[in-house]
């Protein structure tokens, strides 16, 4: 009499189906957790940028904030990095799946200097999206966010940042 060793085709198919069901449940949760971690890192980076820009104005900026006035780009980040106030990763304008830009207005005799930083997800749509909200911080130090999908690919400017909701983190 022969003895059979191994698994039958039905048993193997059942195991593969169970693994597929577990993967279908786990993968969306893992992607959601990654997005939440990216957004948490982004909020932390905005706090760092706010503190660094305040330090910049108090030390080497002579009351003005970092960056090229009227230019929403990475010049603020480069100035803060050159003053050794932020790390090289953040200085590059990309961190944790988000794109960072900054802008400032110079002080005048009647208007004080101001600044803001805006952050958008690098991949704002699709299954591999890196975030579901855009963030920003201005001279007042309040970190604000906007979860409107229509606005997700457009960075904040000073006016839209002022109308966004403060975060509760």
KEMI-555965 format. One record per residue: residue in three letters; residue number from 0; chain; y, z, x of N, C-alpha, C in turn. Coordinates in pm, whole numbers, padded with zeros to 5 digits. Atoms other than C-alpha are relative to their C-alpha. Layout:
NODE   resn   resi   chain      n.y      n.z      n.x     ca.y     ca.z     ca.x      c.y      c.z      c.x
NODE    ALA    NUM       A        Y        Z        X        Y        Z        X        Y        Z        X
...
***
This chain:
NODE   resn   resi   chain      n.y      n.z      n.x     ca.y     ca.z     ca.x      c.y      c.z      c.x
NODE    UNK      0       A   -00116    00000    00083    00000    00000    00000    00126    00000    00090
NODE    UNK      1       A   -00125    00009   -00075    00349   -00094    00131    00100    00103   -00053
NODE    UNK      2       A   -00109   -00089    00041    00632    00154    00131    00131   -00072    00025
NODE    UNK      3       A   -00131    00064   -00011    00979    00026    00073    00097    00097    00066
NODE    UNK      4       A   -00103   -00081   -00065    01256    00154    00298    00134   -00068   -00022
NODE    UNK      5       A   -00133    00056    00018    01628    00111    00245    00047    00012   -00143
NODE    UNK      6       A   -00061   -00007    00131    01850    00066   -00056   -00017   -00133   -00071
NODE    UNK      7       A    00009    00124    00078    01817   -00182   -00337    00142   -00058   -00015
NODE    UNK      8       A   -00128    00068    00018    02092   -00432   -00413    00085    00071   -00106
NODE    UNK      9       A   -00073   -00069    00107    02188   -00242   -00730    00065    00127    00055
NODE    UNK     10       A   -00056   -00123   -00057    02236    00083   -00537    00119   -00031    00091
NODE    UNK     11       A   -00111    00039   -00087    02457   -00090   -00280    00122   -00044   -00081
NODE    UNK     12       A   -00111    00043    00085    02668   -00253   -00553    00068    00118   -00069
NODE    UNK     13       A   -00057   -00119    00063    02715    00084   -00724    00089    00075    00099
NODE    UNK     14       A   -00079   -00068   -00103    02837    00242   -00398    00129   -00078    00028
NODE    UNK     15       A   -00119    00082   -00024    03076   -00049   -00336    00098    00012   -00116
NODE    UNK     16       A   -00087   -00014    00117    03211   -00020   -00693    00069    00136    00001
NODE    UNK     17       A   -00061   -00134   -00007    03272    00355   -00647    00109    00004    00107
NODE    UNK     18       A   -00100    00005   -00107    03455    00295   -00318    00122   -00080   -00046
NODE    UNK     19       A   -00111    00079    00054    03667    00026   -00490    00084    00078   -00099
NODE    UNK     20       A   -00073   -00081    00098    03761    00263   -00773    00083    00107    00071
NODE    UNK     21       A   -00073   -00101   -00076    03860    00537   -00527    00119   -00062    00072
NODE    UNK     22       A   -00109    00067   -00070    04068    00290   -00325    00110   -00041   -00098
NODE    UNK     23       A   -00100    00041    00099    04241    00162   -00642    00085    00119   -00046
NODE    UNK     24       A   -00075   -00119    00038    04344    00518   -00723    00084    00051    00118
NODE    UNK     25       A   -00065   -00062   -00115    04440    00629   -00370    00113   -00085    00060
NODE    UNK     26       A   -00098    00083   -00071    04636    00330   -00231    00139    00007   -00064
NODE    UNK     27       A   -00136   -00014    00055    04928    00340   -00482    00063    00136    00029
NODE    UNK     28       A   -00053   -00133   -00031    04962    00714   -00424    00043    00008    00146
NODE    UNK     29       A   -00037    00000   -00141    04968    00662   -00047    00130   -00078    00022
NODE    UNK     30       A   -00122    00078   -00013    05236    00392   -00078    00120    00076   -00057
NODE    UNK     31       A   -00106   -00081    00059    05442    00618   -00304    00038    00115    00092
NODE    UNK     32       A   -00029   -00109   -00094    05412    00904   -00056    00076   -00053    00122
NODE    UNK     33       A   -00072    00058   -00114    05526    00673    00225    00145   -00029   -00037
NODE    UNK     34       A   -00138    00025    00045    05832    00567    00023    00079    00130   -00007
NODE    UNK     35       A   -00069   -00130    00010    05917    00932   -00047    00032    00055    00140
NODE    UNK     36       A   -00025   -00045   -00137    05882    01015    00324    00113   -00081    00064
NODE    UNK     37       A   -00108    00084   -00052    06106    00720    00416    00135    00046   -00055
NODE    UNK     38       A   -00125   -00043    00061    06372    00838    00172    00042    00138    00051
NODE    UNK     39       A   -00031   -00131   -00056    06349    01196    00300    00056   -00011    00141
NODE    UNK     40       A   -00050    00025   -00136    06396    01072    00656    00140   -00060   -00004
NODE    UNK     41       A   -00131    00063    00014    06692    00863    00542    00108    00103   -00034
NODE    UNK     42       A   -00096   -00105    00036    06866    01161    00381    00029    00089    00121
NODE    UNK     43       A   -00019   -00079   -00122    06811    01361    00699    00087   -00074    00102
NODE    UNK     44       A   -00081    00080   -00092    06956    01077    00907    00146   -00006   -00045
NODE    UNK     45       A   -00138   -00001    00050    07264    01066    00681    00069    00132    00032
NODE    UNK     46       A   -00058   -00130   -00037    07318    01438    00741    00036    00000    00149
NODE    UNK     47       A   -00027    00010   -00143    07294    01371    01114    00123   -00086    00026
NODE    UNK     48       A   -00115    00089   -00019    07541    01082    01090    00131    00066   -00043
NODE    UNK     49       A   -00120   -00070    00046    07788    01292    00893    00046    00100    00107
NODE    UNK     50       A   -00034   -00100   -00101    07775    01575    01148    00048   -00065    00129
NODE    UNK     51       A   -00038    00069   -00123    07794    01334    01440    00140   -00061   -00013
NODE    UNK     52       A   -00132    00060    00017    08099    01157    01295    00109    00105   -00004
NODE    UNK     53       A   -00097   -00110   -00003    08277    01488    01237    00022    00047    00145
NODE    UNK     54       A   -00012   -00039   -00141    08202    01584    01599    00077   -00105    00079
NODE    UNK     55       A   -00069    00110   -00069    08321    01242    01717    00151    00010   -00024
NODE    UNK     56       A   -00143   -00007    00032    08655    01279    01536    00066    00120    00067
NODE    UNK     57       A   -00057   -00121   -00058    08705    01631    01672    00005   -00004    00152
NODE    UNK     58       A    00006   -00001   -00147    08620    01545    02034    00061   -00125    00061
NODE    UNK     59       A   -00046    00121   -00068    08663    01184    02148    00077   -00095   -00091
NODE    UNK     60       A   -00065    00093    00092    08805    01019    01835    00146    00030   -00027
NODE    UNK     61       A   -00140   -00037    00021    09141    01200    01834    00039   -00005   -00147
NODE    UNK     62       A   -00027   -00003    00144    09118    01249    01458   -00051   -00120   -00077
NODE    UNK     63       A    00058    00116    00067    08973    00906    01384   -00152    00005    00012
NODE    UNK     64       A    00146    00002    00001    08609    00843    01303   -00052   -00120    00079
NODE    UNK     65       A    00063    00103   -00083    08365    00617    01489   -00004   -00134   -00072
NODE    UNK     66       A    00018    00135    00053    08350    00241    01441    00126   -00083    00001
NODE    UNK     67       A   -00111    00094    00011    08567   -00061    01392    00052    00005   -00143
NODE    UNK     68       A   -00058   -00017    00133    08805   -00005    01101   -00010   -00129   -00081
NODE    UNK     69       A    00006    00114    00091    08749   -00234    00802   -00119   -00090    00019
NODE    UNK     70       A    00117    00083   -00026    08415   -00366    00927   -00126    00078   -00035
NODE    UNK     71       A    00124   -00068    00040    08102   -00253    00742   -00116   -00058    00080
NODE    UNK     72       A    00109    00046   -00086    07844   -00291    01019   -00052    00119    00081
NODE    UNK     73       A    00058   -00106   -00082    07668   -00093    01293    00095    00049    00110
NODE    UNK     74       A   -00091   -00043   -00106    07981   -00041    01507    00016    00151    00001
NODE    UNK     75       A   -00009   -00146    00006    08006    00320    01386   -00121    00062    00068
NODE    UNK     76       A    00122   -00053   -00060    07645    00379    01489    00003   -00018    00151
NODE    UNK     77       A   -00007    00024   -00144    07705    00223    01831    00096    00096    00068
NODE    UNK     78       A   -00096   -00094   -00058    08012    00439    01894   -00058    00141    00007
NODE    UNK     79       A    00061   -00133    00000    07823    00754    01795   -00110    00011    00105
NODE    UNK     80       A    00104    00001   -00103    07534    00654    02021    00058    00002    00139
NODE    UNK     81       A   -00065    00002   -00131    07767    00580    02312    00056    00138    00033
NODE    UNK     82       A   -00050   -00136   -00022    07912    00931    02267   -00115    00101    00007
NODE    UNK     83       A    00122   -00084   -00006    07551    01067    02279   -00008    00100   -00116
NODE    UNK     84       A    00007   -00085    00117    07575    01208    01927   -00117   -00035   -00092
NODE    UNK     85       A    00118    00039    00077    07282    01015    01773   -00101   -00065    00095
NODE    UNK     86       A    00104    00059   -00085    06952    00883    01909    00001   -00153   -00004
NODE    UNK     87       A    00003    00146   -00013    06873    00524    02006   -00057   -00069   -00123
NODE    UNK     88       A    00060    00062    00119    06660    00454    01697    00104   -00014   -00110
NODE    UNK     89       A   -00103    00003    00104    06938    00544    01456    00116   -00090    00041
NODE    UNK     90       A   -00108    00085   -00051    07192    00366    01675   -00026   -00147   -00029
NODE    UNK     91       A    00036    00140    00026    07003    00039    01617    00023   -00044   -00144
NODE    UNK     92       A   -00027    00035    00138    07075    00054    01243   -00121   -00013   -00089
NODE    UNK     93       A    00124    00005    00079    06710    00059    01128   -00081    00125    00029
NODE    UNK     94       A    00084   -00117   -00017    06510    00374    01069   -00075    00027   -00129
NODE    UNK     95       A    00084   -00037    00113    06223    00469    00838    00007   -00102   -00113
NODE    UNK     96       A    00001    00104    00102    06229    00135    00658    00132   -00017   -00073
NODE    UNK     97       A   -00133    00011    00062    06602    00153    00582    00099   -00056    00101
NODE    UNK     98       A   -00107    00058   -00081    06909   -00032    00712    00127    00082   -00017
NODE    UNK     99       A   -00120   -00084    00000    07217    00172    00805    00121   -00083    00042
NODE    UNK    100       A   -00128    00056   -00043    07578    00053    00821    00107    00107   -00019
NODE    UNK    101       A   -00110   -00094    00015    07906    00238    00855    00133   -00073   -00002
NODE    UNK    102       A   -00134    00056    00003    08273    00176    00798    00098    00116    00003
NODE    UNK    103       A   -00103   -00103   -00003    08595    00366    00847    00136   -00060   -00027
NODE    UNK    104       A   -00140    00038    00006    08963    00354    00778    00072    00088    00101
NODE    UNK    105       A   -00076   -00074   -00100    09203    00460    01050    00107    00084   -00068
NODE    UNK    106       A   -00106   -00086    00053    09453    00737    00995    00135   -00070    00011
NODE    UNK    107       A   -00138    00048   -00004    09809    00646    00913    00089    00121   -00029
NODE    UNK    108       A   -00087   -00115    00026    10115    00867    00869   -00013    00056   -00142
NODE    UNK    109       A    00009   -00049    00137    10050    00890    00494   -00143    00008   -00054
NODE    UNK    110       A    00139    00000    00047    09670    00840    00464   -00089    00056    00111
NODE    UNK    111       A    00090   -00052   -00104    09406    01047    00645   -00113   -00098    00030
NODE    UNK    112       A    00115    00083   -00038    09117    00883    00828   -00117    00032   -00092
NODE    UNK    113       A    00120   -00018    00082    08801    00831    00620   -00113   -00083    00060
NODE    UNK    114       A    00115    00078   -00041    08451    00698    00677   -00107    00008   -00107
NODE    UNK    115       A    00121   -00011    00081    08126    00628    00499   -00113   -00069    00072
NODE    UNK    116       A    00121    00067   -00046    07770    00533    00584   -00080   -00038   -00124
NODE    UNK    117       A    00081    00049    00110    07554    00326    00351   -00139   -00036    00052
NODE    UNK    118       A    00139    00023   -00039    07175    00293    00360   -00072   -00070   -00113
NODE    UNK    119       A    00081    00074    00097    06954    00040    00184   -00142   -00015    00052
NODE    UNK    120       A    00136    00028   -00045    06578   -00010    00191   -00007   -00138    00067
NODE    UNK    121       A    00016    00129   -00068    06482   -00286    00437   -00081   -00097   -00085
NODE    UNK    122       A    00080    00081    00092    06224   -00413    00186    00020    00059   -00140
NODE    UNK    123       A   -00036   -00062    00128    06374   -00346   -00161   -00090   -00034   -00118
NODE    UNK    124       A    00087    00035    00113    06096   -00499   -00372   -00140   -00030    00050
NODE    UNK    125       A    00138    00032   -00034    05727   -00570   -00382   -00084    00126    00020
NODE    UNK    126       A    00091   -00113   -00015    05425   -00352   -00323    00027    00080    00127
NODE    UNK    127       A   -00029   -00069   -00126    05534   -00268    00032    00146    00041    00012
NODE    UNK    128       A   -00141   -00040   -00005    05891   -00171   -00064    00014    00132    00074
NODE    UNK    129       A   -00017   -00117   -00086    06029    00090    00174    00082    00110   -00066
NODE    UNK    130       A   -00075   -00102    00071    06240    00278   -00080    00040   -00049   -00138
NODE    UNK    131       A   -00037    00035    00137    06352    00289   -00441    00146    00032   -00030
NODE    UNK    132       A   -00141   -00035    00021    06711    00411   -00394    00081   -00041    00123
NODE    UNK    133       A   -00092    00016   -00112    07013    00330   -00182    00079    00130    00012
NODE    UNK    134       A   -00067   -00127   -00026    07202    00619   -00024    00132   -00023    00071
NODE    UNK    135       A   -00124    00005   -00073    07543    00690    00118    00060    00138    00015
NODE    UNK    136       A   -00076   -00123   -00021    07764    00964    00255    00140   -00041    00044
NODE    UNK    137       A   -00139    00031   -00036    08142    00968    00289    00061    00122    00067
NODE    UNK    138       A   -00073   -00104   -00070    08405    01190    00443   -00018    00137   -00065
NODE    UNK    139       A    00017   -00129    00068    08347    01461    00180   -00134    00066    00031
NODE    UNK    140       A    00128   -00058   -00040    07989    01512    00309   -00104    00004   -00109
NODE    UNK    141       A    00095    00001    00110    07819    01464   -00029   -00087   -00125    00011
NODE    UNK    142       A    00093    00113   -00006    07509    01246   -00001   -00027   -00045   -00143
NODE    UNK    143       A    00013    00056    00134    07488    01016   -00300   -00108   -00109    00001
NODE    UNK    144       A    00103    00103    00011    07221    00779   -00429    00019   -00079   -00129
NODE    UNK    145       A   -00003    00089    00115    07177    00496   -00674   -00137   -00067   -00006
NODE    UNK    146       A    00134    00057    00015    06840    00384   -00810   -00001   -00127   -00083
NODE    UNK    147       A   -00006    00123    00078    06959    00073   -00994   -00067   -00113    00078
NODE    UNK    148       A    00071    00108   -00068    06718   -00207   -00905    00088   -00121    00022
NODE    UNK    149       A   -00090    00114   -00016    06995   -00462   -00952    00087    00015    00124
NODE    UNK    150       A   -00087   -00026   -00113    07200   -00296   -00676   -00074    00031    00129
NODE    UNK    151       A    00077   -00050   -00113    06917   -00210   -00437    00019   -00081    00128
NODE    UNK    152       A   -00015    00082   -00120    06978   -00501   -00200    00144   -00006    00051
NODE    UNK    153       A   -00140    00003   -00038    07358   -00452   -00187    00042    00136    00054
NODE    UNK    154       A   -00042   -00130   -00053    07497   -00179    00041    00117    00058   -00079
NODE    UNK    155       A   -00117   -00066    00056    07742    00077   -00090    00125   -00046    00074
NODE    UNK    156       A   -00129    00005   -00066    08108    00025   -00021    00072    00129   -00042
NODE    UNK    157       A   -00069   -00126    00026    08369    00302   -00042    00016    00026   -00150
NODE    UNK    158       A   -00024   -00018    00144    08440    00243   -00413   -00128    00031   -00075
NODE    UNK    159       A    00125   -00025    00073    08079    00225   -00535   -00066    00130    00044
NODE    UNK    160       A    00055   -00127   -00047    07976    00520   -00319    00063    00117   -00073
NODE    UNK    161       A   -00070   -00108    00067    08238    00737   -00485   -00049    00021   -00143
NODE    UNK    162       A    00045   -00012    00138    08088    00666   -00829   -00150    00030   -00013
NODE    UNK    163       A    00144   -00025    00004    07721    00723   -00735   -00029    00148   -00022
NODE    UNK    164       A    00041   -00137    00031    07529    01036   -00829   -00034    00077    00128
NODE    UNK    165       A    00042   -00082   -00115    07500    01320   -00573   -00150    00031   -00010
NODE    UNK    166       A    00142   -00034    00003    07142    01393   -00471   -00015    00151   -00009
NODE    UNK    167       A    00025   -00144    00017    06986    01732   -00541   -00093    00053    00107
NODE    UNK    168       A    00093   -00045   -00103    06780    01755   -00221    00061    00108    00085
***
